[in-house]
């Protein structure tokens, strides 16, 4: 998915309707329980918020002063 509103859902193994996790709006799951928000809509956009979906803790993140983000990757060909 490129861009999009994000959000993390859970669904019982027994089936049923998916349920959007509270506090996960705009986030994209990275590795449970961590989710991150992107600063832009491109898939390589810098992440600007990190959240622990188990504890509900969230914090803004940014590159340290003087550090530049790598150039976005391009598709081969």
N, C-alpha and C positions, 0 to 999 in steps of 0.2 A: 504494500500500500504506500503510495507516495502522498505525503501531506495527510489530510484528513483530520478529523477532530480528535482522534485517539480515544482513550478510555479502555479500561480493563474490565472484562466480564468473567463471571464464574458460572459453572453449570454443574449440577449434580451428576455423578457417574450413573445414577439410576435413571437419568433422563429428565426432561422438563425444560422449561424456558430458561434461557440465560439471564443472569441478573448482573446489572452493572454495579461494580464495586464503588461504594461511596468514597469520595475524595480522589478518584482516579480520572476525573475529567481531563482531557488533553494529554494524558500519559500514554506511553507505549511500553509494554512489558519488555524488560531486557533479560532478566533471569530471576525467577521467583526468589524472594519477594520484592525484588527491585524493579522499579519502573522509572522512566525518565520522560521529561518534556523537551521538545525541540524548540530552538529559538526561531526556526523558520519552517517552511513547508517542504524543502528538499530533503531527501533521505539522508544526506550527509550534513545537514544543519547541525550546528553545535547544540549540545544538550545544555539546558539552562536550569533544570530543576531535577532533583533526584528524590524519590520517595520510597519508603519501606512500606509495602502494602499490609504487612502483618501488624506493625506497630502504629502506623499512621503518621510516623515522623516524616517530615519533608524539609528540604532545604534548597535554597538557590545555590547554583554552582556556576563558576566562570573560570576562564583561563587566568593564570597568574599574570601580573603585569609583565610586559615584555615578551610574552609567549604568543606566537601566531598559530592559529589553527591551520592544519594542513589543507592544501588545495583540494576541492571536491574531486572525487574520482569520476572518471568518465567511462562509458561503456566501450569495450574494444570494438574496433572496426571502423 
